[in-house]
């Protein structure tokens, strides 16, 4: 029995020796593969052992580094929703986004970029020191907006130690409107004549509709006449006929049509317009720089808005009128005439709050005994 056991032990030892010799004779690639398999097993079983192996230089992995500095201008909300149902009818919607500078550096708001021209963003301040706060309003005049769901957005470009952007949005479902004005703006390109007319309509769906008691235009070139009331299925409609002179003066002309009503909620309605006559000849060319401006209603110590008008040397200015009348404009010749041209500097101011709550301002220059006109549109930003 002892001899049999000794023989079995000798055979087992021989088998183990053969396996050891086989392992020693393996190629380097096979050995590396086995080490990789062991490493994968260790990574799965023990993060501590994996980190130990990595520290011994067996496997080298790149080190990930994330170093993005947090934003400094923080808003209380970035999406303002009025809900999924139509809001109560109102002529003006005024959503506001409040912000605070939570960083260590001053923030300068450089630009407000609205998604459309139907909103005029209003900013309390452009320079925000650390810890200071403020807000941005997005007034929306609902009389010129169709009913249904709407989304208005605003991109805020600001700078602390680098340029940054913040996106703000307003979601609202507007109700079936009580009062609508169609079109919202009137654009006429090319030649016109007294036989060519355009129509603006005021629709009122309320039980007690308004009456139009008058209409006018800031441009002496344009005539506006209210027409007879039409009864439509959707409500009461009042058309207004817009007429032009037989021959428009050369160049581009801006204006504002004011519609007066007997309604306390909508005492005035406004429609901006632009008409373009034939191009001016090279020697009669007029350049306005910048072509338009912006003034803030009720802001104290507001700097005048300056416009430079380059015109022919032989032109003479008859009159300068402003709309609304609370806005003022003065002018003076800036440079001595050269090359048959001269520069005139306009200083436009808004010293007091206008009686008319309009955001469409206009400066109209009449020249050469009423044969030539120059217009400068001014956006009025209400608090």
Protein Blocks (a to p, Z undefined) as FASTA:
>chain_A
ZZmmmmmmmmmmmmmmmmmmmmmmpcfklmmmmmmmmmmmmmmmmmmlmmmmmmnomacc
ddddddddcdfbdcfbfbdcebjbdcdddfbdcdddddddfbfbdcddfbdcdfbfkbcc
ddfbfbdcehiacdddddddfklpcedjddddddddddfkbccdddddddddddddfbdc
ddfbdcdedjddfkbccddddddfbfbdcddfbdcdfblkbccddddddddfkbccdddd
ddddfbdcedjdddddddddfbfklmbccdddddddddddfklcccdddfbdcddehiah
iacddddddddfkbccfbdcdddfkbccddddfbdceehiacdddddddfbccfbdcfbd
cddddeehhiaccddddddddZZ
